[in-house]
Amino acid sequence: MNETASNQKSTPQQDTAPTETTESPTTETPATTPKPDTTPGPDTTPPADASTPPVDATTPPPGTDTPPPPAPTPTPEPSTPTRLRRSKSNRMIAGVCGGFADLLNVDVTIIRLALVLATVLGFGAGVVLYIACWILMPEED
């Protein structure tokens, strides 16, 4: 055999110059992991028992009482403007206390007690106030 042929088979060729490879600049995108879907979806958990239907957000859990819906708010009746007048029905002297009680929707006794307190604690101011209202307040129709 030929010596050169046996040398070529046993040893790799060292004469050849390594070829230069030009690496082109590549823009490699980094490997990203896909983000998990965060949009809310239907409840995918299986029901615990096949005989019970799945529970959604609109139905209350079994065994709880649902509260009744709130009652509609009543609309206020259009009221006629109330005027301060001396009363004919709740009268002891001139009906001044009865007129104030009708205007304020309170018991006439409370107004009379307040007038007595104003008279005693105010050194007679209640009497002066009562006489002024008797003169200025018109009588009920």
C-alpha positions in Angstrom: 0.0 0.0 0.0 0.8 3.4 -0.4 2.2 5.3 2.5 0.4 8.4 1.9 -2.8 6.7 1.6 -2.3 5.0 5.0 -1.3 8.3 6.6 -4.4 10.0 5.2 -6.6 7.3 6.7 -5.1 7.3 10.1 -4.5 11.0 10.7 -6.8 13.8 9.8 -5.5 16.4 7.4 -3.8 19.1 9.2 -2.7 21.0 6.0 -5.9 22.6 5.3 -6.6 26.0 6.8 -9.7 26.3 8.8 -12.4 28.1 6.9 -13.7 31.3 8.4 -17.3 31.5 9.0 -18.8 34.9 9.1 -21.5 35.1 11.7 -24.1 37.5 10.8 -25.6 39.5 13.7 -28.9 37.9 14.4 -31.5 39.4 16.7 -32.5 36.5 18.8 -35.6 37.0 20.9 -35.2 35.8 24.4 -37.3 32.8 25.2 -40.4 34.0 27.0 -42.8 31.9 28.8 -46.4 32.5 27.9 -48.4 34.5 30.5 -51.2 32.6 32.2 -54.7 33.8 31.2 -56.0 35.9 34.0 -59.4 36.7 32.6 -62.2 35.4 34.8 -64.1 32.5 33.4 -66.8 30.2 34.5 -66.3 28.0 37.5 -64.6 24.9 36.2 -64.5 22.9 39.4 -66.8 19.9 39.2 -69.6 19.7 41.6 -69.1 17.6 44.7 -72.2 15.6 44.1 -73.7 14.8 40.7 -77.2 15.3 42.0 -76.6 19.0 43.1 -76.5 21.6 40.3 -73.5 23.9 40.1 -73.8 27.1 42.2 -73.4 30.4 40.4 -73.1 33.9 41.8 -76.9 34.7 41.5 -78.3 31.8 43.5 -77.6 31.7 47.3 -76.2 28.5 48.8 -78.8 25.9 49.7 -80.3 26.2 53.2 -80.0 30.0 53.4 -83.0 32.2 53.3 -83.0 35.0 50.7 -83.8 38.4 52.1 -86.9 40.0 50.5 -86.3 42.8 48.0 -86.2 46.3 49.6 -89.6 48.0 49.7 -90.0 50.9 47.4 -89.7 54.2 49.1 -93.0 56.0 49.3 -93.3 59.3 47.5 -94.3 62.1 49.7 -97.7 63.5 49.1 -97.8 67.0 47.8 -98.9 68.9 50.8 -100.6 72.3 50.9 -98.6 74.9 52.6 -99.6 75.0 56.3 -100.2 78.4 57.8 -100.0 79.4 61.4 -103.6 80.0 62.6 -105.3 80.0 65.9 -107.2 76.7 66.5 -111.0 76.5 67.0 -110.9 72.9 68.3 -107.9 73.0 70.6 -108.8 76.2 72.5 -108.5 77.1 76.2 -108.2 80.8 75.9 -107.6 82.0 72.3 -106.3 78.8 70.5 -102.7 80.0 70.1 -101.2 76.9 71.6 -103.6 74.7 69.5 -102.4 76.5 66.3 -98.8 75.9 67.1 -99.5 72.3 67.9 -101.3 71.8 64.6 -98.4 73.4 62.7 -95.7 71.4 64.4 -97.7 68.1 64.5 -97.2 67.6 68.2 -99.6 67.3 71.2 -101.1 70.6 72.3 -100.1 69.8 75.9 -96.4 70.0 75.1 -96.9 73.5 73.7 -98.9 74.6 76.7 -96.2 73.2 79.1 -93.5 75.1 77.1 -95.5 78.3 77.4 -95.9 77.9 81.2 -92.1 77.3 81.5 -91.4 80.4 79.4 -93.7 82.4 81.6 -92.1 81.1 84.9 -88.5 81.1 83.9 -88.7 84.1 81.6 -90.3 86.5 84.1 -93.6 86.7 82.3 -92.2 86.6 78.7 -94.6 83.7 77.9 -97.7 85.9 78.7 -96.4 88.7 76.5 -95.7 86.2 73.7 -99.1 84.7 74.0 -100.9 88.1 73.8 -98.8 89.1 70.8 -99.7 85.8 68.9 -103.4 86.3 69.9 -103.4 89.7 68.2 -101.3 88.7 65.1 -102.4 85.2 64.3 -105.6 84.9 62.2 -108.3 82.4 63.3 -108.9 79.1 61.5 -111.5 79.2 58.7 
